[in-house]
Amino acid sequence: MGFLQAVYSLGVMANQRNEKSPLADIMNFLQLPHPLGEPENKRAHVIRIWLDVAKPDSDILDVQGITHIDRVEYQAIGDSECKIRERCLYREPKGRNVQWRFSPLYKLGKGSKDPILELLGKGWQTDTDCRFYKLNRSVLRDYEESGCFSKGSVARIMDGLVAKVDMIAEYWSDKNRSYLMVFGVDNEGTFLYPGEVAAFVKYFRNKLNPDKELTSVDGKQAPTKFCALCGDRTSKVETLDRVFKFATFDKPGFLPGIKDAAVVREKVYPICQKCFALLSAGKEEMENRFVNFSTVPGISLYVIPEIISDNQEYYQKTAEFTKEFLEKGIKHEQRLFDTLARHDEGLIYHFLFAETNQAQLIVHYLIEDVPPSRLKQLQELWNHSCAVFSRAGETVNEGRLGLHMALRQIVALLLSLAGKREQDRTVMREKALAVIGALLNDDHVRTTDIKTIMVSRFAGLFTDPEWIRPKDKEQMPGRIKLKGMAEVVDFLIRVNGRRKR
């Protein structure tokens, strides 16, 4: 519940920022089609397709063809994250196999070696691997079938794309960049993005369908239910799998996995439409601002802050500080845990360690309700360990101090003891995650297991000249690594000793 409440709180704050948006009623469901903050030489590009439409404000767009194609940088879509979300009108599809998208936006991906072949294939109408076939089938076709486009519009769009394929291929050229293809309307020389076109916005609302009544198997209206989050009664409920990928129903026997049938899944943590919207907004905030990729290789670390003080004076005193922290997030923090430890007790943290595997999100650990004081204590203990193993009269290097360095060293140490096979590194990464999880959760750490792993590898390490004196000057020599092992073991023993008291 702590994790969900924290995500909900992020959604409430995001909702307040979006109140003045022309799309305020659906802003909580809009997502960025591509992350921001990439280096300039790797920033995504957007290929804009200008549709020739007689009446841009019509509910049904009668597309006559394509007037123009150009390319802009992704960041040029809007001067803020909010504006980019508004204009792109993007939301991830409900599944990989659905034959429609919320927005007329297609992800081309990295630049291609042979872009024309990639786009047209051996005949785009029948070559299921080429991009134009996929674009027509999974994005454009449903706009005509649902009545957003007039009859024949998609055929005219595809004819225009084929006629200008050389231009698209030229724009889709850089292998270091990602590319998006966005369809908008030419309004007397001004490009209207999907979120600025009434017909596209209406299509999005219809697909989102927040007002759909839940019905039972026999077609009768379902009885009202309590929202598991806010407690309100409603017959219009959603389930957490529509917000979080890991809240799956496809594993019977594993909660919340049950029989996936009508009116059955709604019994597992049902949420009302309002909470669904706020959780969706909070999840977007979580993925854009409160995720760190550098602490553990291959792991997305989500850190969700939650305000726990009921003191109004506290809120007023820390409003600006909290606002700055929530606006900035943690995505680009170089010493993440040092930053988290500096906050006072008005905040607590929830840590989610997850791994992306294609369309799945694999959860390794969820650790809730971690106060900053616990992080400060761990940081002090690590600094003591560093001081103990420094030479007499030597000042400890500032770069080695801090909790973030302690956790990074635990990860680096265990990965350095892995074999060359990827499976060995995966096992050691899991052990490192288990240690970090125990530290954050104030659990006992089995130091005997860590020492056993070290000792069992000493014989091989000590006979390896490359480990003792690496040829690569950037690699640490073995004696420095041994000192790091001793520091880690000493730190973990200190943590277990403090916990007993």
C-alpha positions in Angstrom: 0.0 0.0 0.0 2.9 2.4 0.7 4.2 2.1 -2.8 0.7 2.6 -4.3 0.0 5.6 -2.1 3.3 7.2 -3.1 2.6 6.7 -6.8 -0.9 8.1 -6.2 0.6 11.2 -4.5 2.9 11.8 -7.5 -0.2 11.5 -9.7 -2.0 14.1 -7.6 0.9 16.6 -8.0 1.0 15.9 -11.7 -2.7 16.4 -12.0 -2.4 19.8 -10.3 0.2 20.9 -12.9 -2.1 19.8 -15.7 -5.2 21.6 -14.6 -4.9 24.4 -17.1 -4.2 22.1 -20.1 -6.7 22.0 -22.9 -6.6 18.2 -22.6 -6.9 18.3 -18.8 -9.4 15.4 -18.7 -7.0 13.0 -20.4 -3.6 14.4 -19.5 -3.1 11.8 -16.7 -3.2 9.1 -19.4 -0.8 10.7 -21.8 2.8 9.6 -22.0 6.0 10.6 -23.7 6.6 8.6 -26.9 10.4 8.9 -26.3 12.4 9.9 -23.2 14.0 13.3 -22.9 17.5 14.3 -21.8 19.5 12.4 -24.3 22.9 13.7 -25.5 22.6 16.1 -28.4 24.3 13.8 -30.9 21.7 11.0 -30.0 18.5 13.0 -29.7 15.5 11.6 -31.4 14.2 13.0 -34.7 10.5 13.3 -35.7 9.4 12.9 -39.3 6.3 14.9 -39.7 3.6 13.9 -42.2 1.5 16.9 -43.2 -2.0 15.6 -44.2 -4.1 17.5 -46.7 -7.5 17.9 -45.0 -10.3 20.2 -46.2 -11.7 20.9 -42.7 -9.0 20.4 -39.9 -11.6 20.9 -37.2 -14.1 18.3 -38.5 -14.9 15.2 -36.5 -14.3 13.1 -39.6 -11.1 13.9 -41.5 -11.4 13.7 -45.3 -7.7 13.2 -46.1 -6.9 14.0 -49.8 -3.2 13.2 -49.5 0.1 14.5 -48.2 1.1 18.2 -48.7 4.5 18.1 -47.1 7.1 16.0 -45.2 9.8 17.4 -42.9 11.9 16.5 -40.0 12.4 18.2 -36.6 14.2 17.3 -33.4 12.0 15.6 -30.8 12.6 18.4 -28.3 11.3 20.9 -30.8 7.7 19.6 -30.5 7.2 21.6 -27.4 9.0 23.8 -24.8 8.1 21.5 -22.0 7.4 17.8 -21.2 3.7 18.7 -20.7 3.5 20.4 -24.1 5.1 17.4 -25.8 2.6 15.0 -24.2 -0.3 17.2 -25.2 0.8 17.5 -28.8 1.8 13.9 -29.4 -1.3 12.5 -27.7 0.6 9.3 -27.1 -0.1 6.3 -24.9 1.4 2.9 -25.1 -0.8 0.4 -26.9 -2.8 -2.0 -24.8 -0.8 -5.0 -26.2 1.7 -5.9 -28.9 -0.9 -7.5 -31.1 -3.7 -4.9 -31.1 -4.3 -3.4 -34.5 -4.7 0.2 -33.5 -2.9 2.9 -31.6 -4.1 5.7 -29.4 -2.2 8.3 -31.6 -1.3 8.5 -35.3 2.4 8.1 -34.3 4.6 5.3 -35.5 8.1 4.5 -34.0 10.5 3.8 -36.8 13.5 3.2 -34.4 17.1 3.6 -35.3 18.2 4.7 -38.8 18.4 1.9 -41.3 21.3 0.8 -43.5 18.8 0.3 -46.4 15.9 2.5 -45.5 13.9 2.2 -48.8 14.0 -1.6 -48.6 13.1 -1.4 -44.9 10.1 0.8 -45.7 8.8 -0.8 -48.8 10.0 -4.4 -48.6 9.4 -6.6 -51.6 5.9 -5.1 -51.9 4.6 -3.2 -48.9 1.0 -4.4 -49.4 2.0 -8.0 -48.7 5.5 -7.9 -47.1 4.6 -8.3 -43.4 8.1 -7.3 -42.3 8.3 -3.9 -44.0 7.5 -0.7 -42.1 4.8 0.6 -44.5 2.8 -2.7 -44.1 3.0 -2.4 -40.3 2.1 1.3 -40.3 -0.9 0.7 -42.5 -2.1 -2.4 -40.5 -1.4 -1.4 -36.9 -1.8 2.4 -36.9 -3.7 4.0 -39.9 -6.3 1.4 -40.9 -8.4 1.6 -37.7 -8.8 5.4 -38.1 -10.8 4.8 -41.2 -12.6 1.7 -39.9 -13.7 3.6 -36.8 -14.9 6.6 -38.7 -12.2 9.1 -37.8 -11.1 9.2 -41.5 -13.4 9.3 -44.5 -13.5 6.2 -46.8 -10.4 6.0 -49.0 -8.3 8.3 -46.8 -5.8 5.6 -45.7 -5.2 4.6 -49.4 -4.5 8.2 -50.3 -2.1 8.5 -47.3 -0.2 5.4 -48.3 0.0 6.5 -51.9 1.5 9.8 -50.7 4.1 8.0 -48.5 5.2 5.7 -51.3 5.5 8.7 -53.7 7.8 10.4 -51.1 9.6 7.4 -49.9 13.0 8.8 -51.1 12.5 11.8 -48.8 11.5 9.7 -45.8 14.5 7.4 -46.4 16.8 10.4 -46.5 15.4 11.7 -43.2 15.6 8.2 -41.6 19.4 8.0 -41.9 21.3 8.3 -38.6 22.0 5.0 -37.0 22.7 6.7 -33.7 19.3 8.3 -33.4 15.8 7.1 -32.9 13.0 8.3 -35.2 9.3 8.8 -34.8 6.8 9.3 -37.6 3.9 11.6 -36.6 0.8 12.3 -38.7 -0.7 15.8 -38.3 -2.8 18.2 -40.3 -1.7 21.0 -42.6 -3.6 24.0 -41.4 -2.7 26.8 -43.9 1.0 26.2 -43.5 1.0 25.3 -39.8 1.5 21.8 -38.7 -1.2 20.7 -36.2 0.0 17.8 -34.0 -2.4 15.0 -33.1 -3.3 16.6 -29.8 -4.3 19.8 -31.7 -6.7 18.0 -34.0 -10.2 17.5 -32.6 -10.8 14.2 -34.5 -7.7 12.6 -33.2 -8.5 13.7 -29.6 -12.0 12.3 -30.0 -10.5 9.0 -31.3 -8.2 8.9 -28.2 -11.0 9.4 -25.8 -13.1 6.7 -27.5 -10.3 4.2 -27.2 -9.5 5.1 -23.7 -13.3 4.9 -22.9 -13.2 5.9 -19.3 -17.0 6.0 -19.0 -17.7 2.5 -20.1 -20.0 0.7 -17.7 -18.9 -2.6 -16.3 -21.4 -5.3 -17.1 -21.7 -8.8 -15.8 -21.6 -12.0 -17.9 -25.3 -12.0 -18.6 -25.3 -8.4 -19.8 -26.8 -6.8 -16.7 -25.1 -3.9 -15.0 -22.6 -5.0 -12.4 -23.2 -4.1 -8.8 -21.2 -1.3 -7.3 -17.9 -2.0 -5.7 -15.6 -0.3 -3.3 -12.4 1.3 -4.7 -9.5 -0.5 -3.0 -7.6 2.8 -2.9 -9.9 5.6 -2.0 -13.0 3.6 -0.7 -15.6 5.2 -3.0 -18.4 3.0 -4.4 -18.5 2.6 -8.2 -19.6 0.2 -10.9 -16.8 1.5 -13.2 -13.7 -0.2 -12.0 -10.2 -0.8 -13.5 -7.5 -3.2 -12.3 -3.8 -2.6 -11.6 -2.6 -4.5 -14.7 -3.7 -1.5 -16.8 -1.3 0.7 -14.8 1.7 -1.6 -14.0 3.0 -4.3 -16.3 4.0 -6.5 -13.4 0.4 -6.7 -12.0 -0.3 -9.6 -14.3 -3.3 -12.0 -14.4 -1.7 -14.5 -16.7 -0.2 -16.7 -13.9 -3.0 -18.6 -12.1 -2.0 -19.5 -8.6 0.3 -16.5 -8.2 -1.4 -13.4 -6.8 -2.9 -11.5 -8.3 -3.0 -14.2 -11.0 -6.4 -15.9 -11.0 -8.8 -17.1 -13.6 -8.9 -14.3 -16.2 -12.6 -14.0 -16.9 -15.3 -11.3 -17.0 -16.1 -9.8 -13.6 -13.4 -12.0 -12.0 -10.3 -9.8 -12.4 -12.3 -6.8 -11.0 -12.3 -8.6 -7.6 -8.6 -8.2 -7.2 -7.8 -4.7 -6.0 -10.5 -2.8 -8.1 -9.9 0.9 -8.5 -12.3 3.7 -9.5 -11.8 5.8 -12.6 -10.4 8.7 -10.6 -7.8 6.6 -8.9 -7.0 4.9 -12.2 -6.3 8.3 -13.8 -4.1 9.5 -10.8 -2.2 6.2 -10.7 -1.6 6.4 -14.4 -0.2 10.0 -14.0 1.9 8.9 -11.0 3.3 6.0 -12.9 4.4 8.3 -15.8 6.1 10.6 -13.2 7.8 7.6 -11.7 9.1 6.4 -15.0 10.3 9.8 -16.3 11.7 11.4 -13.1 12.2 8.8 -10.4 14.2 6.1 -12.1 17.9 5.4 -11.9 19.8 3.1 -14.3 23.4 3.3 -13.1 23.3 1.8 -9.6 23.0 -1.8 -10.7 23.8 -2.9 -14.3 20.7 -3.9 -16.2 18.3 -2.9 -13.4 15.9 0.0 -13.3 15.8 1.4 -9.8 12.6 3.4 -9.1 12.7 5.6 -6.0 9.3 7.0 -5.1 9.2 9.6 -2.4 6.2 10.0 -0.1 5.4 12.9 2.2 4.3 11.5 5.6 4.0 14.5 7.8 0.5 15.8 8.7 1.9 19.0 10.2 0.7 21.9 8.1 3.6 24.0 9.3 6.0 21.4 7.9 4.3 21.5 4.5 4.6 25.3 4.4 8.2 25.2 5.5 9.3 22.6 3.0 7.0 23.3 0.2 9.7 24.9 -2.1 12.3 22.3 -1.2 9.9 19.4 -1.8 8.6 20.9 -5.0 12.2 21.3 -6.3 13.0 17.7 -5.4 9.8 16.4 -7.1 10.4 18.5 -10.2 14.0 17.5 -10.6 13.6 13.8 -9.7 16.5 11.4 -9.4 17.1 10.3 -13.0 20.4 12.2 -13.4 21.7 12.0 -9.9 25.3 10.8 -9.9 25.4 9.9 -6.2 21.8 8.9 -5.7 21.8 7.5 -2.1 23.9 10.4 -0.8 21.2 12.8 -2.1 18.4 10.7 -0.6 20.1 10.6 2.8 20.2 14.4 3.0 16.4 14.7 3.3 14.7 15.0 6.6 12.1 12.8 8.2 9.1 14.4 6.4 9.8 12.1 3.5 10.1 8.3 3.2 11.1 6.3 0.2 9.9 3.2 -1.6 12.4 1.3 -3.8 11.4 -0.9 -6.7 14.2 -2.9 -8.4 12.9 -4.1 -11.8 14.2 -5.4 -15.1 12.7 -4.9 -18.5 12.4 -8.0 -20.6 10.8 -7.1 -24.0 7.2 -6.1 -23.0 7.5 -7.5 -19.5 8.7 -5.8 -16.3 10.3 -8.3 -13.9 10.2 -7.2 -10.3 13.2 -8.3 -8.2 12.5 -6.4 -5.0 10.0 -3.9 -3.6 11.1 -2.3 -0.4 8.7 0.1 1.2 8.8 2.8 3.9 12.6 3.5 4.1 13.2 6.6 6.2 16.2 9.0 5.4 17.5 8.3 8.9 18.2 4.7 8.0 20.2 5.8 4.9 22.1 8.3 7.1 23.0 5.5 9.6 24.2 3.2 6.8 26.3 6.1 5.4 27.9 6.7 8.8 28.8 3.0 9.1 30.4 2.9 5.7 32.4 6.0 6.4 33.7 4.3 9.6 34.7 1.3 7.6 36.6 3.4 5.1 38.4 5.2 7.9 39.5 1.9 9.6 41.1 0.6 6.4 42.9 3.9 5.5 46.6 4.2 6.2 47.7 5.8 9.4 47.5 9.6 9.2 45.9 9.3 5.7 42.7 11.3 5.0 40.0 9.2 3.4 39.4 10.1 -0.2 36.1 12.1 -0.3 35.1 10.2 -3.4 35.0 6.9 -1.5 32.7 8.3 1.2 28.9 8.2 1.1 26.3 5.5 1.0 26.0 5.5 -2.8 29.7 4.5 -3.1 29.1 1.7 -0.5 26.3 0.2 -2.6 28.2 0.6 -5.9 31.2 -1.1 -4.3 29.1 -4.1 -3.2 27.8 -4.5 -6.8 31.2 -4.0 -8.3 32.8 -6.5 -5.8 30.3 -9.3 -6.4 30.4 -8.8 -10.2 34.2 -8.9 -10.2 34.0 -12.4 -8.5 31.7 -13.8 -11.3 33.0 -16.0 -14.0 33.1 -15.0 -17.7 29.7 -16.5 -18.5 26.7 -14.2 -18.5 24.8 -16.7 -16.3 27.5 -16.2 -13.6 27.2 -12.5 -13.8 23.4 -12.8 -13.5 23.8 -14.9 -10.3 26.2 -12.4 -8.8 23.9 -9.5 -9.7 21.1 -11.3 -7.8 23.3 -11.6 -4.8 24.2 -8.0 -4.9 20.5 -7.0 -5.2 19.7 -9.3 -2.2 22.4 -7.5 -0.1 21.2 -4.0 -1.1 17.6 -5.0 -0.4 18.5 -6.3 3.1 20.3 -3.1 3.9 17.5 -0.9 2.8 14.9 -3.1 4.6 16.9 -3.2 7.8 17.3 -7.0 7.5 20.2 -9.2 8.6 22.8 -9.7 5.9 24.4 -13.1 5.7 28.1 -12.1 5.8 29.2 -15.7 5.9 27.8 -16.3 2.4 29.7 -13.2 1.1 33.0 -14.3 2.7 32.6 -17.8 1.4 32.2 -16.5 -2.2 35.4 -14.4 -1.7 37.5 -17.1 -0.2 36.5 -19.7 -2.8 37.8 -17.5 -5.6 41.1 -16.4 -4.0 43.1 -19.3 -5.3 42.3 -18.5 -8.9 42.6 -14.7 -8.4 46.0 -14.9 -6.8 47.5 -16.9 -9.7 46.1 -14.6 -12.3 48.8 -12.0 -13.2 46.2 -9.9 -15.0 44.1 -9.6 -11.8 47.2 -8.8 -9.7 48.7 -6.2 -12.1 46.2 -5.4 -14.9 47.6 -4.3 -18.2 44.7 -1.9 -18.6 45.6 1.1 -16.5 42.0 1.9 -15.8 41.5 -1.5 -14.0 42.3 -1.6 -10.3 45.1 -3.9 -9.2 44.3 -6.9 -7.0 45.5 -5.4 -3.7 43.1 -2.5 -4.1 40.3 -4.9 -4.8 41.2 -6.9 -1.7 41.0 -3.7 0.4 37.6 -3.1 -1.1 36.5 -6.7 -0.1 37.6 -6.0 3.5 35.8 -2.7 3.6 32.5 -4.3 2.4 32.7 -7.2 4.9 33.5 -4.8 7.7 30.6 -2.6 6.7 28.1 -5.4 6.6 29.3 -6.7 10.1 28.9 -3.2 11.5 25.4 -3.0 10.0 24.4 -6.3 11.5 25.8 -5.2 14.9 23.9 -2.0 14.8 20.7 -3.8 13.9 20.9 -6.2 16.9 21.0 -3.2 19.3 
